[in-house]
Amino acid sequence: MVEQRPRGKQSSNKSKGKTRKRMTPRKWFFGLFFTAVIAIVCGIIGYLFIVLNGERILTEKADMLVLGEASIIYDVDGNEVSKLYNANENREIVEFDQIPKLMMDAVVATEDQRFYEHKGIDFWAIGRAVVKDVIARSAVEGGSTITQQLAKNMFLTADKTLFRKATEASIAVALENKKTKQEILTMYLNGIFFGKRVYGIKNAANYYFDKDPKDLELWEMATLAGMPKGPNRYNPIDNPEQSESRRAVVLKLMFDQGYITKQQMDEAVAVKYVAPKKLDDKQTDPYKAFIDYAIEEAIKVMPGGVTEQELRTGGYRIYTTLNTKAQTVVEDEFDNDSNFEKSVDDQKVQGAMIIMDHRDGSIQAMAGGRDYVRKGLNRVVVPRQPGSAFKPITSYGPALETGNFKPSTILANDKKCFGNYCPKDSKGATPISMTEAIKQSRNLPAVWTLNQVGVKSGLDFAKKLGFDLDSTQDRNLTIALGGLTHGVTPLQMAEAYSVFANGGKSVDAHAITSITSSKGKSLFTYHAPASKQLMKPETAWYMTQMLQTVLEKGGTGTGARIDRPVAGKTGTTQHGIPGFNSSGNRDAWFLGYTPEWTAAVWMGYDKTDKEHVLKKSSSQSAAMFSKVMSKAMKGVPKSSFNKPSGIPDEVKSLGAVTNFNAIYDAEHNKVQLSWEPSAGAKNITYEVYRKESAESEFKLYVDSLSSTGVDDMSIFAGMTYQYYVVAYDAENDLKSKPSDTITVQVPETEIDVPEVPMEPDDPSGGTDIPGLPGDGGEVTPDPGIPVDPTPPPVEGGNETPIPPDDGSNPTGGTPTDNGNHGNNGNNGNAGNHGNAGPGNGV
């Protein structure tokens, strides 16, 4: 029988049989050794990961190493007028050697005392930050180096996650491997945000102290060095006391680290900050309309093409034609509400103006509207209906170009229809010279002239001047009065009138002269295209002569006068609102030029409706021209309109026939016409024009009269006749202004039948009454009727109204003629569809 042992005892014996193993020094050594190796390997792997990860990020985002720099716009004199920063980042890059050493010392002393010792990561600072974070049980201390801050600002967000901190460290190490300490510090100072939409040390020095960085004093450097921790809290403008306290901390750190002496520290602490003058101007956007226009032009001319974003942050130097004196005058006058009609509500009467030097095409100034905002509606490039301002372009210019018309040429001015198109004119009557027609802005002569030269000639001439009119819808006589399908812009009108001012040669309007990189490398230089002779020099000269009379007494643009020669033209268009009976207008223009500059002024509502129409015509536009140009051109040397060589002197116009009389001679049943001879030339003959009451226009009754009188024998009883006389110089092909018009009424013939006693019945049954016509009876006519008095002087006409339009289109809409339409216009015939009647002819 086998004896069994108790379990507990067996277990006890087993346990006594085991021996405990001791850790020998050898084992401790190898344990620590392998632990250290593993730690070192992990550290190396971690470090390599950090380095490689940072290198990868820098490679992928290499373009971000180049800080976006605000491009700068300069005026015609090379003065900086604006910066084109991206969104809210107003930054201008400065090089290392332009930053004072004390400025760098202040930043290092405040932000990263061991900057010149570490390789991107300061482990002592990290350890200090970890201790503080543990004590506070939250992330309160960053421990970031300047290099890490640069990495965060350029590549990362501002959160404090572990992953973001690791990535920040990776980029910092990579930056230290690729960049020198001075490059890192320079990039850091160029990228810091200083509040007030200001980035970078250069812009901060300029904004807060009106200085370049190299001119900063110690207290100013300390003020800026203390701001990155809290740009708003330590802002010397918004929080001067906190800014002074922070400045004192920075100065104490600089003193403790041996950068400055105690005396320097004490003196810098004691200074009180005073904001520079015109501080508000540093945050405003001056010359908005011009700069917006210049940006668009710069995008077009930059080689290879750039986006607006790239243009703004590329650090380009953009040199323009901006005349700041003229631009300031324009903006001041457009800010003056008294220069515009008062509206019934908040929708203001708007306006636009552009000034250019037609000698080289440089744009001097422009106003895009009242209260213009950056990237707003620039009305300089918005189409509107030009009204009578288009007459020189489609009617009189083409006529002069044929060589068959001159300023003294007499134009028909009687009310008539061209096909079924009947233009309106308040005073159409006797013929009128081209000069007088332009001066008084008459409608009928303009339409008649275009009809004479042909609509095609008008379209072709306008095209030469830069107007791409609709060849189908604008092929009609209404273009003589500025009735267009799509309208024209103030810029286009200024360019067209510049051609007249420039002797008929093309003018290329431009705002950019050159563009360079921030390093001074030339990227674009403006070269004017070869000049083209768009019209005969004599056409331009004659037009200039005539347009000068518009500003003389009796002209429609007298309000545009300034202290130098000016040629110009007014233009007004009626409202064109269906069912609205009002004399209100839609557009009011003045186009004018001196021997040096050309300007276009437009006024009107963006949206024309029954509540928003102009009560006045072009007088306010002319007045705006005068106010702006008289001030803007001060200092511009005066010159005169010079007649081009080779153009013969035009013989002075013949004096109009005077003492013209027309008397009905009842005894001989005729009208006796007589006048005094015209002065001005020898061998003058006379032309007599007559119109019967039933006729629509005057007709030549007799010509080549060398005498000063003639009898009209071809009259009939009960008819009314009108007469005028024109003197003619055959040698110079020159006609005088028509004489006054006289009306003569020929009375009805009355028959006097005497009483006769009754005779006895004639056996034949006939009755004989002596004295009846055919039987020798006499008729005694009434005495002659006195002639009408001389009619009043001719005044400006009323143009065909703008066609119906609800006013919803701020560009002026696509008009349709409010009057009748003409027939197909070809080689002198009237147009087919009159698309827009211009305004009231002034």
LUMDO-821208 format. One line per field, with one value per residue (C-alpha): residue number from 1; x, y, z. Coordinates in steps of 0.5 Angstrom, whole numbers. Layout:
N
resi <- [NUM_...]
east <- [X_...]
north <- [Y_...]
up <- [Z_...]
//
This chain:
842
resi <- [1_2_3_4_5_6_7_8_9_10_11_12_13_14_15_16_17_18_19_20_21_22_23_24_25_26_27_28_29_30_31_32_33_34_35_36_37_38_39_40_41_42_43_44_45_46_47_48_49_50_51_52_53_54_55_56_57_58_59_60_61_62_63_64_65_66_67_68_69_70_71_72_73_74_75_76_77_78_79_80_81_82_83_84_85_86_87_88_89_90_91_92_93_94_95_96_97_98_99_100_101_102_103_104_105_106_107_108_109_110_111_112_113_114_115_116_117_118_119_120_121_122_123_124_125_126_127_128_129_130_131_132_133_134_135_136_137_138_139_140_141_142_143_144_145_146_147_148_149_150_151_152_153_154_155_156_157_158_159_160_161_162_163_164_165_166_167_168_169_170_171_172_173_174_175_176_177_178_179_180_181_182_183_184_185_186_187_188_189_190_191_192_193_194_195_196_197_198_199_200_201_202_203_204_205_206_207_208_209_210_211_212_213_214_215_216_217_218_219_220_221_222_223_224_225_226_227_228_229_230_231_232_233_234_235_236_237_238_239_240_241_242_243_244_245_246_247_248_249_250_251_252_253_254_255_256_257_258_259_260_261_262_263_264_265_266_267_268_269_270_271_272_273_274_275_276_277_278_279_280_281_282_283_284_285_286_287_288_289_290_291_292_293_294_295_296_297_298_299_300_301_302_303_304_305_306_307_308_309_310_311_312_313_314_315_316_317_318_319_320_321_322_323_324_325_326_327_328_329_330_331_332_333_334_335_336_337_338_339_340_341_342_343_344_345_346_347_348_349_350_351_352_353_354_355_356_357_358_359_360_361_362_363_364_365_366_367_368_369_370_371_372_373_374_375_376_377_378_379_380_381_382_383_384_385_386_387_388_389_390_391_392_393_394_395_396_397_398_399_400_401_402_403_404_405_406_407_408_409_410_411_412_413_414_415_416_417_418_419_420_421_422_423_424_425_426_427_428_429_430_431_432_433_434_435_436_437_438_439_440_441_442_443_444_445_446_447_448_449_450_451_452_453_454_455_456_457_458_459_460_461_462_463_464_465_466_467_468_469_470_471_472_473_474_475_476_477_478_479_480_481_482_483_484_485_486_487_488_489_490_491_492_493_494_495_496_497_498_499_500_501_502_503_504_505_506_507_508_509_510_511_512_513_514_515_516_517_518_519_520_521_522_523_524_525_526_527_528_529_530_531_532_533_534_535_536_537_538_539_540_541_542_543_544_545_546_547_548_549_550_551_552_553_554_555_556_557_558_559_560_561_562_563_564_565_566_567_568_569_570_571_572_573_574_575_576_577_578_579_580_581_582_583_584_585_586_587_588_589_590_591_592_593_594_595_596_597_598_599_600_601_602_603_604_605_606_607_608_609_610_611_612_613_614_615_616_617_618_619_620_621_622_623_624_625_626_627_628_629_630_631_632_633_634_635_636_637_638_639_640_641_642_643_644_645_646_647_648_649_650_651_652_653_654_655_656_657_658_659_660_661_662_663_664_665_666_667_668_669_670_671_672_673_674_675_676_677_678_679_680_681_682_683_684_685_686_687_688_689_690_691_692_693_694_695_696_697_698_699_700_701_702_703_704_705_706_707_708_709_710_711_712_713_714_715_716_717_718_719_720_721_722_723_724_725_726_727_728_729_730_731_732_733_734_735_736_737_738_739_740_741_742_743_744_745_746_747_748_749_750_751_752_753_754_755_756_757_758_759_760_761_762_763_764_765_766_767_768_769_770_771_772_773_774_775_776_777_778_779_780_781_782_783_784_785_786_787_788_789_790_791_792_793_794_795_796_797_798_799_800_801_802_803_804_805_806_807_808_809_810_811_812_813_814_815_816_817_818_819_820_821_822_823_824_825_826_827_828_829_830_831_832_833_834_835_836_837_838_839_840_841_842]
east <- [0_3_3_0_3_-1_-1_0_7_9_8_12_18_18_18_24_27_27_33_32_36_40_41_49_53_54_46_45_50_48_40_42_46_41_36_40_42_34_33_38_36_29_32_36_29_25_30_31_23_23_28_25_18_21_25_18_14_19_20_12_11_17_13_11_18_17_13_7_9_5_6_7_3_7_5_7_13_15_12_9_1_-2_0_-4_-4_-8_-14_-12_-4_-1_7_13_19_26_33_37_42_36_34_38_42_39_32_34_37_31_27_32_32_25_23_29_35_38_37_44_46_40_39_31_29_31_30_32_26_22_23_22_15_13_14_10_5_5_4_-2_-5_-6_-2_0_8_10_17_18_24_24_25_19_15_17_15_8_7_8_6_1_-5_-4_-7_-3_-4_2_2_2_8_11_10_13_19_20_20_24_30_29_29_35_39_37_37_42_41_40_36_31_31_30_24_21_21_18_12_10_3_3_-4_-8_-8_0_5_13_18_18_11_10_16_12_5_7_13_13_20_24_27_34_31_28_30_31_25_21_25_23_16_15_19_14_8_8_6_-1_-1_-8_-6_0_-2_1_-5_-11_-7_-2_-1_0_5_9_9_11_16_19_20_23_28_30_31_36_39_40_43_48_45_44_46_42_42_40_34_32_32_28_23_21_19_12_9_6_2_4_0_-5_-5_-12_-9_-4_-10_-15_-15_-13_-15_-19_-22_-15_-12_-17_-17_-9_-10_-14_-9_-3_-6_-7_0_4_8_6_-1_-2_-8_-10_-8_-1_-1_-2_2_8_12_11_13_8_9_3_1_-3_-3_-4_-6_-11_-14_-15_-18_-23_-25_-26_-31_-34_-35_-38_-46_-47_-44_-50_-57_-61_-65_-71_-68_-62_-61_-56_-55_-48_-42_-36_-30_-23_-18_-12_-6_-8_-1_2_-5_-3_-9_-8_-14_-21_-27_-31_-37_-39_-37_-33_-31_-25_-27_-34_-38_-33_-38_-32_-32_-40_-44_-49_-53_-48_-54_-51_-44_-44_-45_-38_-37_-42_-45_-40_-33_-35_-38_-31_-27_-30_-27_-34_-36_-33_-35_-38_-42_-49_-54_-61_-65_-72_-77_-77_-78_-72_-76_-81_-76_-78_-72_-75_-72_-75_-73_-71_-73_-67_-61_-55_-48_-44_-41_-47_-51_-45_-45_-53_-53_-58_-61_-64_-58_-54_-59_-59_-51_-51_-56_-52_-45_-49_-50_-44_-39_-42_-41_-34_-32_-34_-30_-24_-25_-26_-33_-35_-43_-48_-47_-55_-59_-54_-55_-60_-60_-61_-54_-53_-56_-53_-58_-54_-56_-51_-49_-41_-37_-34_-27_-29_-31_-25_-21_-25_-24_-17_-16_-19_-15_-9_-9_-13_-8_-9_-9_-7_-10_-6_-5_1_8_13_13_19_20_22_29_28_28_24_18_14_15_10_11_6_4_5_1_-4_-7_-15_-17_-15_-11_-16_-22_-19_-17_-24_-27_-23_-25_-32_-32_-29_-35_-39_-36_-38_-44_-50_-47_-49_-43_-41_-41_-34_-30_-23_-17_-14_-17_-22_-26_-32_-39_-45_-50_-56_-61_-69_-71_-75_-80_-86_-92_-88_-89_-83_-78_-73_-67_-63_-56_-52_-45_-39_-33_-28_-20_-15_-9_-6_-11_-18_-23_-30_-36_-42_-48_-54_-58_-55_-63_-67_-75_-80_-77_-70_-69_-65_-68_-62_-59_-51_-50_-48_-43_-40_-39_-36_-31_-29_-28_-24_-20_-18_-15_-12_-9_-5_2_1_4_-1_-1_-5_-9_-4_-6_-3_2_-1_-8_-11_-14_-21_-24_-28_-35_-39_-44_-51_-56_-59_-65_-68_-75_-81_-87_-94_-95_-103_-103_-98_-100_-92_-88_-82_-76_-70_-64_-57_-51_-47_-40_-34_-32_-32_-37_-42_-48_-55_-59_-67_-70_-78_-83_-91_-95_-97_-89_-85_-79_-75_-73_-68_-73_-67_-60_-54_-57_-52_-57_-60_-67_-72_-79_-83_-89_-91_-95_-103_-108_-110_-103_-98_-90_-84_-77_-70_-63_-56_-50_-45_-38_-37_-29_-28_-35_-37_-44_-47_-51_-59_-62_-68_-74_-80_-87_-92_-99_-103_-110_-116_-119_-126_-131_-136_-142_-147_-154_-158_-165_-170_-171_-177_-177_-173_-177_-171_-172_-164_-162_-156_-153_-147_-140_-139_-133_-132_-136_-131_-133_-127_-124_-121_-116_-115_-109_-103_-102_-96_-91_-89_-84_-77_-77_-73_-66_-65_-64_-62_-66_-70_-67_-71_-73_-69_-74_-78_-74_-76_-69_-67_-61_-55_-51_-57_-60_-62_-66_-71_-73_-79_-80_-81_-76_-72_-71_-65_-59_-54_-50_-54_-61_-64_-63_-68_-69_-68_-66_-65_-67_-62_-64_-65_-60_-55]
north <- [0_7_12_19_25_31_36_42_39_37_44_47_42_44_52_50_47_53_59_66_69_75_81_82_88_85_84_91_94_90_92_99_99_96_100_106_103_102_109_112_108_111_118_117_115_120_125_123_122_130_132_128_130_137_136_133_139_144_141_140_148_151_157_158_160_166_171_175_182_187_190_198_203_209_216_219_222_216_217_211_212_205_198_192_187_181_181_184_183_189_187_190_186_189_186_184_189_194_192_195_190_193_191_184_184_186_181_175_178_178_172_167_168_162_163_163_157_152_148_150_147_149_143_147_152_146_143_149_150_142_144_150_146_140_145_149_142_146_148_155_156_155_154_155_158_164_159_155_161_162_155_156_163_160_153_151_153_157_151_147_140_135_133_140_142_136_138_145_142_138_144_148_143_143_151_151_146_150_157_161_165_172_169_166_172_176_172_172_180_180_176_178_181_188_189_194_190_191_185_186_190_195_197_197_202_206_206_207_211_214_212_206_201_203_210_207_209_204_206_205_198_196_198_194_188_187_187_180_177_181_186_188_189_192_197_204_207_203_201_206_204_197_198_202_197_192_196_197_189_189_194_190_184_187_190_184_180_186_189_196_200_202_209_207_203_209_214_209_207_215_217_218_215_220_218_221_226_223_216_215_216_210_206_209_207_213_214_208_209_210_204_199_201_201_194_191_194_191_184_185_187_183_178_171_173_174_173_179_175_174_181_184_179_179_185_188_196_199_205_209_216_218_226_226_234_233_226_230_236_231_227_234_236_229_230_236_235_242_240_235_235_234_227_226_220_216_214_220_223_219_222_220_223_222_226_224_228_227_228_222_218_218_218_223_222_219_219_212_216_219_215_210_204_199_195_198_200_205_209_211_204_204_205_211_214_220_225_231_229_224_229_231_223_221_227_233_229_225_231_235_228_228_235_238_241_246_250_255_251_252_246_245_247_246_241_235_228_223_217_216_219_226_229_234_241_247_252_249_254_257_254_255_254_248_252_255_248_245_252_251_244_243_237_238_240_234_229_232_232_225_224_228_224_217_213_208_214_216_208_208_214_212_206_209_213_206_206_199_200_195_195_192_196_202_203_209_216_217_216_223_225_220_214_208_201_200_206_209_210_216_213_212_219_222_218_220_227_226_225_231_235_231_233_227_222_216_216_210_211_208_208_204_206_200_194_192_186_188_187_192_187_190_186_191_198_202_203_207_204_207_213_213_218_217_223_229_234_239_235_235_243_245_241_244_251_250_246_253_257_252_256_263_267_263_257_251_250_257_254_250_256_256_261_257_255_250_246_242_239_238_232_231_225_225_220_215_213_210_214_219_226_230_234_230_227_221_223_229_230_235_233_238_239_244_244_239_235_232_231_227_228_224_225_221_216_209_207_212_212_217_219_219_224_230_236_240_239_239_245_242_237_243_247_240_241_248_247_241_243_250_247_241_245_250_249_246_250_254_253_254_250_251_250_244_246_246_247_254_259_259_265_269_268_273_278_276_280_286_290_285_287_283_287_285_290_289_293_289_282_281_281_286_283_288_288_291_288_283_285_280_279_281_279_276_274_272_266_267_261_261_256_256_255_248_246_243_246_252_251_255_260_264_264_268_275_280_285_286_285_281_281_274_274_267_268_266_269_267_264_265_265_265_268_269_271_268_271_267_268_263_264_261_257_260_262_267_266_266_273_274_270_274_272_275_273_274_276_273_276_279_280_287_285_292_292_292_293_288_288_285_278_276_272_267_266_268_273_278_280_285_285_278_275_274_280_285_286_289_286_290_287_289_293_289_285_288_283_279_282_278_272_271_269_261_257_250_245_239_232_226_223_217_211_207_204_202_205_198_198_202_202_206_200_198_204_204_210_214_218_215_210_212_208_204_209_207_213_218_215_215_209_203_203_209_205_211_219_223_228_235_237_241]
up <- [0_-2_3_1_3_5_0_4_6_-1_-3_3_1_-6_-5_0_-6_-10_-10_-12_-18_-16_-21_-22_-24_-30_-32_-29_-34_-40_-39_-38_-44_-49_-46_-48_-55_-56_-54_-58_-64_-63_-62_-68_-72_-69_-71_-78_-78_-76_-81_-87_-85_-85_-91_-95_-93_-95_-102_-103_-100_-103_-106_-99_-97_-101_-97_-101_-102_-103_-110_-110_-115_-117_-120_-126_-122_-119_-112_-108_-108_-106_-104_-107_-102_-101_-97_-91_-91_-92_-93_-96_-96_-93_-94_-88_-89_-88_-81_-75_-71_-65_-68_-69_-62_-59_-62_-60_-53_-53_-57_-57_-53_-55_-62_-65_-61_-62_-69_-69_-63_-56_-51_-45_-47_-48_-42_-38_-42_-40_-33_-33_-37_-32_-26_-30_-32_-39_-45_-43_-45_-52_-52_-59_-62_-67_-73_-70_-70_-77_-79_-76_-79_-86_-86_-80_-76_-69_-65_-60_-61_-61_-68_-70_-65_-68_-75_-73_-70_-76_-81_-76_-76_-84_-84_-80_-85_-91_-89_-85_-78_-81_-87_-82_-78_-84_-86_-79_-79_-86_-84_-77_-76_-72_-72_-76_-82_-82_-84_-84_-80_-86_-86_-79_-78_-83_-80_-73_-74_-81_-82_-85_-81_-81_-78_-72_-65_-59_-56_-63_-64_-57_-58_-65_-62_-56_-61_-64_-57_-57_-63_-61_-54_-54_-60_-58_-62_-59_-52_-51_-43_-44_-50_-46_-40_-46_-48_-41_-41_-48_-46_-39_-43_-47_-42_-38_-44_-45_-51_-49_-43_-37_-39_-46_-43_-38_-44_-48_-43_-41_-48_-50_-56_-61_-67_-74_-77_-83_-80_-82_-89_-89_-88_-94_-101_-105_-112_-112_-119_-123_-119_-120_-128_-127_-124_-130_-135_-131_-131_-139_-141_-136_-140_-139_-136_-128_-124_-120_-114_-116_-118_-111_-108_-113_-110_-117_-118_-122_-125_-128_-131_-125_-124_-117_-117_-123_-119_-113_-116_-120_-113_-109_-114_-115_-107_-107_-108_-110_-117_-118_-118_-112_-112_-109_-105_-103_-111_-113_-119_-121_-126_-129_-132_-135_-137_-142_-145_-152_-154_-151_-149_-142_-137_-132_-128_-127_-123_-123_-120_-113_-107_-111_-107_-109_-114_-115_-122_-126_-130_-134_-138_-138_-144_-145_-150_-153_-156_-159_-157_-163_-168_-170_-170_-175_-179_-179_-179_-185_-188_-187_-189_-196_-198_-200_-194_-190_-183_-187_-192_-191_-189_-190_-183_-185_-182_-187_-186_-189_-192_-186_-181_-178_-173_-169_-168_-164_-169_-176_-181_-185_-188_-183_-183_-181_-175_-173_-173_-168_-164_-163_-163_-168_-170_-177_-180_-177_-180_-187_-187_-186_-191_-196_-195_-193_-187_-189_-189_-182_-179_-183_-180_-173_-173_-175_-168_-164_-164_-167_-168_-170_-177_-178_-172_-173_-180_-180_-180_-172_-171_-173_-167_-162_-162_-162_-160_-155_-153_-152_-146_-143_-144_-152_-153_-149_-154_-160_-159_-157_-165_-167_-162_-164_-171_-174_-171_-167_-159_-155_-148_-143_-135_-134_-136_-134_-129_-125_-120_-113_-115_-120_-126_-132_-134_-138_-141_-145_-152_-156_-162_-169_-170_-175_-179_-178_-182_-186_-182_-185_-182_-175_-176_-178_-173_-167_-170_-170_-163_-160_-162_-158_-152_-155_-153_-156_-156_-152_-148_-145_-138_-140_-141_-137_-138_-144_-151_-151_-156_-154_-155_-151_-151_-148_-149_-146_-141_-146_-141_-144_-142_-138_-140_-138_-141_-136_-139_-138_-140_-140_-143_-144_-149_-149_-150_-150_-154_-148_-145_-147_-142_-142_-137_-136_-131_-130_-126_-126_-126_-130_-128_-127_-120_-123_-129_-130_-129_-133_-139_-140_-137_-130_-134_-138_-131_-128_-134_-132_-125_-125_-131_-129_-123_-125_-131_-127_-128_-135_-140_-144_-152_-158_-163_-169_-176_-179_-185_-192_-190_-194_-190_-191_-193_-188_-189_-193_-189_-189_-194_-190_-191_-194_-196_-200_-202_-205_-211_-212_-219_-222_-218_-216_-210_-211_-207_-205_-201_-200_-202_-198_-196_-196_-203_-210_-216_-211_-214_-210_-209_-208_-204_-204_-201_-202_-196_-199_-200_-194_-196_-199_-206_-211_-214_-218_-218_-221_-219_-220_-218_-211_-213_-217_-218_-217_-222_-221_-215_-215_-211_-204_-203_-198_-200_-196_-198_-196_-200_-200_-202_-206_-208_-214_-214_-207_-207_-201_-199_-194_-188_-190_-189_-185_-188_-190_-191_-196_-197_-204_-202_-206_-212_-210_-216_-216_-219_-220_-220_-227_-228_-230_-238_-241_-242_-248_-253_-253_-246_-244_-239_-240_-234_-236_-232_-231_-232_-240_-241_-240_-232_-228_-221_-216_-212_-204_-203_-201_-194_-190_-189_-182_-178_-177_-174_-167_-167_-168_-161_-160_-162_-159_-161_-162_-155_-153_-154_-149_-144_-137_-134_-131_-135_-132_-138_-142_-145_-152_-155_-160_-164_-161_-167_-174_-178_-184_-190_-192_-191_-197_-200_-197_-196_-190_-185_-184_-177_-172_-166_-161_-161_-158_-153_-153_-157_-152]
//
